[in-house]
């Protein structure tokens, strides 16, 4: 996807921000179902989402003229839908857990 950053560095920065400012909410967006994405890649993305307070997951879709259209190993629509459903189910629990934990800390 031509991302010019190291995700480990991004996570390190996010952790440092949260350490210095625990009430800061950090969100990011993630694309799932990108051509060539394996199931391992998908689950690594889900794990990465845990570092953000509001991870927004977007399903890949082809756009005319985009470089990704010419890439090999496009995912089937059913695979993208399955991954989207898995990510929504998983991340809803993550966001709920973080919200309840925040409310619990707030009441103490």
N, C-alpha and C positions, 0 to 999 in steps of 0.2 A: 504493500500500500504506500510505499515511498515515505514512510514515517522516518523522520530524521532525528530520532531521540532514542535513548536507552530506557526502557520501561523500569529497570531497576533503579536508575537515577531518579525517575519521576516518583516512584514509590518512596524512595528515601526522602525526597523533598516534601512529599505529602506527610510522611511521618514526622518530620521536623516541624512543619507548620502546626500539625495537631498537638505536638508536644509543647510548643510555645504558646499556642492559642487553641485550647481544647474545644472552645465553643464555635470555632470557625467551621462552617460547613463547606465541604469541597465536593463538587460534582464533576463528572466527565461523561463523555459519550463513547460508546464502543460499537463497532460494526461487527455483526456476526454473519456467517455464511459467505464471507468473501471468497472468491475463487482460490482454490488451493488450501483452504482452511481444513485442517484435520480435526477429528474429535478431540485429540490431545490439545490442539491449539484452542479449540472452543472452551475446554475446561480450564485451561490456563487463563483465558479471558475472564471466566467466571471468578476464579481465585483473585485475579487482579482487581475485579470490581469490589471485592471486600474492603479495599483500602480507601474507598470513596464513600461519602455519606449518601450521595444520590447518584448511583450509576445509571446512566440512560443507555439502554441497549437498542440499537437500530438494526433491522434486518437489511442485508445487502440487496440492492436491486440494480439492474443494469440501466445505465443512462447513455444514450447515444453520444458518441464522441469521447467518452471516458476511456482512459487507457485500460481499465480493468475489463472492458468488454472483450479485448483480444487475448486475455489471459486464459491458460488452460485450466481444466479441473473446476468448472463451474458447478456449484451445488444445485441439486434438484430443488424445486419449489417445496416439495414435501420435507426435505432435509432442513431447509431454512425455517419452515414453519415449526418443525419439531424443536429445533434449537431455540427458536424464539419462545416457544411455550415453556421449555425447560428453564430458560433464563428468566422469564417472567415469574414463574413459580418460585425459583430459588431466590431471586432478588427481592421479591415481595417479603419473604421471610427475613432476609437480611435487613431490609429497611425497617420492618416492624420490630425486630430485635433491637436495633440501634435506637429506635424511637422509645421503646419501653425502657431500655437501659438509661437513656438520657432523662426520661421522666422520673425514674427511680432515683437517680443521682440528684436531680433537682429537688425532690421532696426531702432528701436527707440533710 
